[in-house]
Amino acid sequence: MSAVTWRGVFTFNKYSQITASAVRKSLKEEQRLASEKRGITALRYQVWENGKGGNQVTLDPAQESDPKKKTAAV
């Protein structure tokens, strides 16, 4: 499939999602489960006023309750 062909069908983001899914499916069970967990994302936001952040709001509360959740320090 040439680059021109797939660009007419779907976006680059969709293309990369399809290829990542194919790679994950080709992995052994243990590595596949670990890679699928890394692929899950949750969206959080907070409103800032006068230089102070308000409460964080999670758009997918089911993922917020995951006890193994890791956060990145910024």
Number of C-alpha atoms within 10 A of each C-alpha: 5 6 8 8 9 13 12 8 10 10 11 12 9 13 14 11 11 11 12 14 14 11 11 16 15 10 12 9 11 8 12 14 13 11 17 13 9 8 9 8 9 11 11 12 12 11 10 10 8 5 6 7 11 11 9 10 12 14 12 12 12 9 15 14 9 9 7 8 8 7 6 4 4 3
